[in-house]
Amino acid sequence: MKRRSAVVVGIAIVGVVAVWTILQNASDQPNRQSDVRMPTREAAADEAEPVDEDVDPAEIVAQALDVDTDQVRITRDPELRDDGRIVRVFAAVDYPEEPVRGFMVEYEADTHLLRGVLWMGVPEWPAEPGTYVPVEEAREVAEQLKSRLFPSVPVEMTLLDIGAVGDGVYKAHSFRWGCKIAEDVFTSDEVRVTVNAATGKPRTYSQRVAAERPELEDIAVTREQAIEIATEHIVALWRRDMESEVSFEVAETRLELSSPRSPDGGPVWWITGYPVIVRTGDRMMATIRPICAMTGELLL
């Protein structure tokens, strides 16, 4: 029975990873510019450095899933992602008197800090058609995961978003925690959880711990300067490529004190807005410009 279940887990990997991507992207809509969703940017495995052999991936998987190491079987060689910064592991866990369960786990290559978990398996329908786990119950599951997995940080994490993603067997409740220290200023410490709405079981977990948390007075580029840089770039781009004169209507500004978009994990301004055709007044699709908050460099 266990052998058959393991085969099913292996066959389902490709489809489930695709579902993982859809769920994480959907749950990311309130914060479109964030790079914390999993899986991270793909890096060619044959170009990456070897995975640290001094670290047993099974131990990291066991800690993430709260099981004994001898219950964990690594089913694929660990893969390096995100230009060698992230290690991805596929594993199967043998639970007593239960079918083998498959997981995908990612962690940071240098610190071995957990980045995320995907609970894999065959999709499950609600016990009764159209009935789903209440969001309050799903929130308890998500909070328990966050409490167990997210490391202690010197900032207060608050629940920023509650939503729903997917439909049918893929319907899930989604939750996002972060640290907001001003109206549009975040530390980039973040936790995202999706919970299967049919079963109340976890589906995905991802986290990011800020590399640094500089003081606001140390930020060199002001909001107004970041808006000016973004506006100049958008106007010049449309003039060059579209031969059109546009203005730039700012919709949102956001400062991340430690952004994965920055090469050194430093602060980044995210400026979101709409190019507006001067001649007609037509407002175009929203665009986002990340700008280094220390140098003013566009991080495209």
C-alpha positions in Angstrom: 0.0 0.0 0.0 2.8 2.4 0.9 4.6 1.6 -2.3 1.6 2.3 -4.4 1.0 5.6 -2.6 4.5 6.7 -3.2 4.1 6.1 -6.9 0.9 8.2 -6.9 2.8 11.0 -5.1 5.6 10.9 -7.7 3.1 11.0 -10.7 1.3 14.0 -9.1 4.4 16.2 -8.6 4.2 18.2 -11.8 0.5 19.0 -11.5 0.6 19.8 -7.8 3.6 22.2 -8.3 1.5 24.0 -10.9 -1.3 24.4 -8.5 1.1 25.6 -5.8 2.2 28.4 -8.2 -1.4 29.4 -9.0 -2.4 29.5 -5.3 0.6 31.5 -4.3 0.3 34.0 -7.1 -3.4 34.4 -6.4 -2.8 35.0 -2.7 -0.2 37.6 -3.6 -2.6 40.0 -5.3 -2.9 42.4 -2.4 0.9 42.8 -2.5 1.7 42.2 -6.2 5.3 43.5 -5.9 6.4 41.0 -3.3 9.0 38.4 -4.3 8.4 36.1 -1.3 5.9 33.8 -3.0 7.1 30.3 -3.8 8.5 28.7 -5.8 11.1 31.4 -6.2 12.7 32.4 -9.5 14.0 29.4 -11.4 17.7 28.9 -11.8 19.1 26.2 -14.1 20.1 23.3 -12.0 23.1 22.5 -14.3 24.5 26.0 -13.8 24.1 26.1 -10.0 26.6 25.2 -7.4 26.3 21.8 -5.6 24.0 21.7 -2.6 25.7 21.8 0.8 26.4 18.1 1.5 27.1 18.9 5.2 23.4 19.5 5.8 20.9 16.7 5.8 17.8 17.9 3.9 15.8 15.2 5.7 16.5 16.9 9.0 15.2 20.3 7.7 12.1 18.5 6.3 11.5 16.7 9.6 11.7 20.0 11.5 9.3 21.7 9.1 6.7 19.0 9.3 7.2 18.1 13.0 8.1 14.5 12.4 11.0 12.2 13.2 13.9 12.2 10.7 13.5 8.4 10.1 10.0 9.1 8.8 11.4 11.2 5.9 12.5 9.9 2.6 14.1 12.3 0.1 12.6 11.3 -3.3 14.7 13.5 -5.5 18.2 15.0 -5.4 17.9 18.5 -3.8 17.8 21.3 -6.4 19.2 24.8 -6.2 16.9 27.7 -7.2 16.9 31.4 -7.3 20.5 31.7 -8.5 21.7 29.2 -5.9 20.1 30.9 -2.9 17.2 28.5 -2.3 17.3 24.7 -2.0 14.2 22.7 -3.1 13.6 19.3 -1.7 10.9 16.7 -2.6 10.2 14.3 0.2 7.8 11.6 1.3 6.8 11.1 4.9 5.7 7.7 6.3 2.9 8.3 8.8 1.8 5.4 11.0 -1.3 3.7 9.6 -1.7 6.4 7.0 -0.8 6.6 3.3 2.6 8.1 2.4 2.3 11.8 2.0 4.4 13.9 -0.4 5.9 17.4 0.3 8.0 20.0 -1.4 10.2 22.0 1.0 12.4 25.0 0.3 15.0 26.5 2.5 17.8 29.1 2.2 21.1 27.6 1.0 23.3 29.7 3.3 21.3 30.0 6.6 19.2 26.8 6.1 16.2 28.9 7.2 12.9 27.5 6.0 11.3 29.3 3.2 8.2 27.2 2.5 6.3 24.0 2.4 3.8 22.5 -0.1 1.6 19.7 1.1 1.1 17.5 -2.0 -1.5 14.8 -2.7 -4.7 14.1 -4.5 -7.2 17.0 -4.3 -10.1 16.4 -1.9 -13.7 17.5 -2.3 -15.8 18.7 0.7 -17.5 16.0 2.7 -20.8 17.4 1.4 -21.0 19.3 -1.9 -20.7 23.1 -1.4 -19.7 22.9 2.2 -16.4 24.3 3.3 -14.4 24.8 6.4 -15.2 28.2 8.1 -12.5 30.8 7.7 -12.2 31.1 11.5 -11.3 27.4 11.7 -8.8 27.7 8.8 -7.3 30.8 10.5 -6.6 28.7 13.6 -4.7 26.1 11.5 -2.7 28.9 9.8 -1.8 30.6 13.1 -0.6 27.3 14.6 1.7 26.8 11.6 3.0 30.4 11.9 3.6 30.0 15.6 5.6 26.8 15.1 7.6 27.7 12.1 8.3 31.4 11.9 11.4 32.4 13.9 11.4 35.0 16.6 11.9 38.5 15.2 12.2 41.9 16.9 9.0 43.2 15.3 5.3 42.6 15.8 3.7 40.5 13.1 0.1 41.4 12.3 -2.5 39.7 10.1 -2.7 41.9 7.0 -4.9 40.0 4.6 -7.5 37.2 4.6 -8.8 35.9 1.4 -9.9 32.9 -0.7 -8.1 31.5 -3.8 -8.9 28.7 -6.2 -12.3 26.9 -6.7 -13.7 23.4 -6.2 -11.1 21.0 -5.0 -8.5 23.8 -5.2 -10.4 26.3 -3.1 -8.4 27.5 -0.1 -8.5 30.2 2.5 -5.4 32.4 2.4 -3.7 34.4 5.2 -0.9 36.9 5.1 1.0 38.3 8.1 3.6 41.1 8.0 5.1 44.0 9.9 3.7 47.4 8.9 5.5 50.2 10.7 3.9 53.1 8.8 1.2 53.7 6.3 3.3 52.4 3.4 6.4 51.1 5.1 6.9 47.3 5.7 9.9 45.5 7.1 9.5 42.6 4.6 9.1 40.0 7.4 6.2 38.0 6.1 4.2 34.7 6.4 1.7 33.4 3.9 -0.5 30.3 4.5 -3.2 28.7 2.4 -5.5 26.1 4.1 -7.6 23.6 2.1 -11.2 24.9 2.4 -12.6 21.4 1.9 -10.6 19.6 4.7 -9.1 22.4 6.9 -5.6 21.0 6.3 -2.6 23.1 5.3 -1.9 23.4 1.6 1.0 25.9 1.4 3.2 27.8 3.8 5.8 30.4 2.9 7.9 32.8 5.0 10.5 35.5 4.7 12.6 37.0 7.4 14.0 40.4 6.7 17.8 40.6 6.1 17.9 44.0 7.8 15.6 46.6 9.3 17.1 50.0 8.8 15.7 53.1 10.6 13.5 55.3 8.4 15.8 58.3 9.0 18.6 56.3 7.3 16.6 55.9 4.0 18.4 58.1 1.5 15.7 58.4 -1.2 12.4 60.0 -0.2 9.0 59.0 -1.4 8.8 62.1 -3.6 12.2 61.4 -5.2 11.2 57.8 -5.9 8.0 58.9 -7.6 10.0 61.4 -9.7 12.4 58.7 -10.8 9.6 56.3 -11.7 7.7 59.0 -13.6 10.7 60.0 -15.6 11.4 56.4 -16.6 7.8 55.8 -17.6 7.5 59.0 -19.6 10.8 58.4 -21.4 9.9 54.7 -22.1 6.5 55.6 -23.8 8.1 58.4 -25.7 10.8 56.2 -27.1 9.0 52.9 -27.7 5.4 54.0 -28.3 6.0 57.5 -29.6 3.4 58.8 -27.2 3.4 61.5 -24.6 2.1 60.2 -21.2 1.7 61.4 -17.7 2.1 59.0 -14.7 -0.8 58.7 -12.3 0.6 57.3 -9.0 -1.8 54.7 -7.4 0.4 53.3 -4.6 3.8 53.8 -2.9 5.4 51.2 -0.8 8.7 51.0 1.0 10.2 47.6 1.9 13.0 48.0 4.3 14.5 44.7 3.2 13.5 43.6 -0.2 14.5 40.5 -2.2 14.6 42.7 -5.3 17.7 44.5 -3.9 21.0 42.7 -4.6 22.0 43.1 -1.0 18.6 42.8 0.6 18.4 46.5 1.2 15.4 48.9 1.1 13.4 49.3 -2.0 10.6 51.7 -3.0 7.8 50.2 -5.1 5.9 52.8 -7.1 2.7 51.6 -8.7 0.7 53.7 -11.2 -0.9 54.2 -14.5 0.5 55.8 -17.7 -2.1 58.2 -19.0 -2.1 59.2 -22.7 -1.9 63.0 -22.8 -3.7 63.4 -26.1 -6.7 61.2 -25.3 -6.7 60.9 -21.5 -6.8 57.1 -21.7 -5.4 55.4 -18.7 -3.2 52.4 -19.5 -2.6 49.2 -17.6 -1.0 49.6 -14.1 2.8 49.3 -14.0 5.3 48.9 -11.1 8.8 50.3 -10.7 11.1 49.1 -8.0 13.7 51.7 -6.9 16.6 51.3 -4.6 15.8 53.5 -1.6 19.5 54.2 -0.9 20.8 55.0 -4.4 17.7 55.8 -6.5 18.7 53.1 -9.0 15.9 51.4 -11.0 15.9 47.7 -10.1 14.4 46.3 -13.3 
